[in-house]
Amino acid sequence: GIKDVESANNFLFKYRVVLQGSNVKDEGGNHVYFADTASAPTNMACVRSVISYGQLSGGECWQADAEQAFIQPLLDDSIHMYIFVPQEMQTETMKKNSIGVKNPVFRLRRPLYGWSRSGNIWEHHLAETLTNIGHKTINGISNGKDVWKAVDGWPQTFWKFGSKGKPVVLTVYVDDFILSGPGSGDEWPSIREHIRTTEPTGVGRVLGVHHTFQKEGTRTLTEIDMVDYVHQAVGMYNDHHGSKSWPLKQNVHYPWYEPTLQEISELSTQPGVFGPQAASLLMKALYCARMVRMDICYTINTLSRFVTKWNALCDKQLRHLFSYLNTSSNVKLHATVDSLDIEEVVLKAYPDADLAGSYDTTKSTSGGFVELAGPNGTAFPLDWYSKRQTATAHSTTEAELVSASKMLRESLVPLQTLWSIMLQRPVRCIVHEDNQAAISVINAGYSPQLRYLDKHHRISLGVVYDLCQHEDVDVEHIDTDKQKG
């Protein structure tokens, strides 16, 4: 395959030996299925948090790749797994040892790619290795400061006190290491003594996302982009035969096309030309939306509901999306961090929702945005989402409460835990809500006057009320034109 294929100048040819995981059988010839072996790498909200913490705490932020990560650990002696190796891939020693043997098998001693347990074994190996590095004890009791500790609720994320007495934090996405904090560079020798990695460098391209930093005094300005990736996605659209029927338009400056009633009536009954490849095109753009381009989240999530019932109206909306991407391909995400804000930064959340805003359903759509913010201009986007709600809301207030519940449970409170560890202090959270009625309900909690709410929405209200009663969480009104959700 080609690694970094979207980058015209920096791509690499790469091969990987893979176990045919779909053809694993036991000694009786029966297919073997593995359960509860899913791996759980870190996510981009954590990666962005680690990068911004590095800037906030002095500027140190590193990255490295584990070399052949999955095959670094040895399989436990209790695992007996034997594999067929194609003749052309056998070494001279393997051929010599299997002379006269028909269909020889070889014992697998390292977890190859393709086996469903490999990712889980690598993560366990990484966690066990890290948490045993520098484990110094006094009279058999660990002092706790020299040991990597896992961050609760954040997979593959670890922290410790570094050489400068301040927290350093490491997060790993499969084999991509991101490490930051004062003196974090001093941690690499001990890590690389036990885990093979490439030479650590300053953060640049992470998981296909480019990060460019500019230092201005105590401020660090960051540009985050996937411009090459967007160009490749647009090229993927143009290469599809459907682009002849739906060629890209020029100068499209908004991501969602709202159809007229006539278009809904006429086009939604006609088959679409992009149907078989719709999922591929949308998922290509979705990766970019999750990483950088939050402006296209709503469009992709809405269209993705139609991949099994694709029609001509979807074609038109898909054409509009890729026309917008083509027009805005050079758009980048900008962030600012001022190290003077380290004792005052807070997490700001912006939950929002429409009311039955889609033409095909009565259900509302939640939108949300979380950023790190400080009084001297710190503004670093950490997380965002756009997702259709699972039950119909009777009013905008109800829809806003459901969105706030999702925001608090899935994003804000976990980020508060992570940042409290990195900053070694309680981190204040501000929930910005543009609906006064929703704020009143949040502050008052559930009451018999709200008994018309269905079970789903009662639970959402209860969660929001309980979490917002915490002393480190405040709810503040914000004007709608400033509502980033």
Salt bridges, closest charged atoms under 4 A:
ASP4 OD1 - ARG205 NH1 2.53
GLU6 OE2 - ARG205 NH2 2.26
ASP77 OD1 - ARG109 NH2 2.98
GLU187 OE1 - LYS160 NZ 3.08
GLU199 OE1 - ARG192 NH1 3.17
GLU223 OE1 - LYS332 NZ 3.37
GLU263 OE2 - LYS316 NZ 2.41
ASP295 OD2 - ARG293 NH2 2.97
ASP338 OD2 - ARG219 NE 3.69
GLU343 OE1 - ARG425 NE 3.99
ASP360 OD1 - ARG305 NH2 3.05
GLU371 OE2 - LYS484 NZ 3.02
GLU398 OE1 - HIS457 ND1 3.18
GLU410 OE1 - LYS406 NZ 2.66
GLU410 OE2 - ARG409 NH1 3.83
ASP454 OD1 - HIS457 ND1 3.81
ASP472 OD2 - HIS470 ND1 3.94
ASP474 OD2 - ARG428 NE 2.64
GLU476 OE2 - ARG428 NH2 3.38
